Amino acid sequence: MKLEDIGFYTLSDRRAKTSFLKSPIWRAELLVTDKCNLNCIYCRGMNIKGDMSLPLAQYVLHQWIENGLKNVRFSGGEPTLYPYLKTLIRGCKKSGVRRIAVSTNGTQPLDCYKELLGLGVNDFSISLDGGCCSMNMKMNGGKNTFYQVIKNIRYLSQYSYVTIGAVFNEINVKKALSIIQFIDGLNVADIRIISSAQYNKALGNIDNLSQGILDKYPILKYRINNYRQGVNVRGITKNDCARCYLVLDDVAVMGIFHYPCIIYLREGGKPIGEINENFRQDRLSWFKNHNAFTDNICRINCLDVCREFNNKVDFYVRKTKRNIF
């Protein structure tokens, strides 16, 4: 299948065919704060506490922009609680970054999100782990935020690219079908389902999900088809590529450190190094020495879309004998 068919706009066959050390930075994620107003039961939290200083955040963005940054994502914690978020968004907009995304729990007053829209945010990834108030409260630590989140989703979906991230574990997995059906009624662009790292099992009770719903949402369709074939969202097999080509033009930063990817960061993996003007050479060294089969974080937690991308790049590299360095 073509990578474009999966539904993630940063992944494409063209990128897979041309990816190498000096490619533009196609996707970068900056964790700006550990603060959050929820206490979701599956959240790993962050190893670094407090807010990223504004000079450091601007320095990180400068390094990325100097390397042709195409798409950026701000997350945390809850990034809307970060005092300098609007300043960083303005800087990205002024520098011509194509996509400016915010990963949020969607609980802030609507005016907050309207302001972010006006500043240039064109991608909102919003968490919603229940199809009703009571289930959502069980998942988010007991906060009654459901109706505010739904209100914000309905509004933002009219003016930007909105995806819903639904995390499943033993508490809500039996309601997976009804949760997906509820989200379908919110007019969002796509639905990203995933099992929590602690649960890490394929979803059951989804056989009755209609083809009509699946055909609306490429990412959801990709994941459901994988589940139905017994392929989990997380983990790699002996048939997958052992190299992570994504590390060459995709980056995640927390504090002063850059990591192979956001999953590696979230699962407590060690950073590649400190962010500086040589960060891409550091990532190349990591790439050359890393084997996903012997790294338990990658072996157990690598996401399906990352597997798909790395397998495709590896195919093209072997086929064309292209030098990626």
Summary of the structure (lengths in Angstrom):
residues: 325
radius of gyration: 18.9
end to end distance: 26.3
largest distance: 55.4
contacts: 1061
relative contact order: 0.14
helix: 42%
strand: 16%
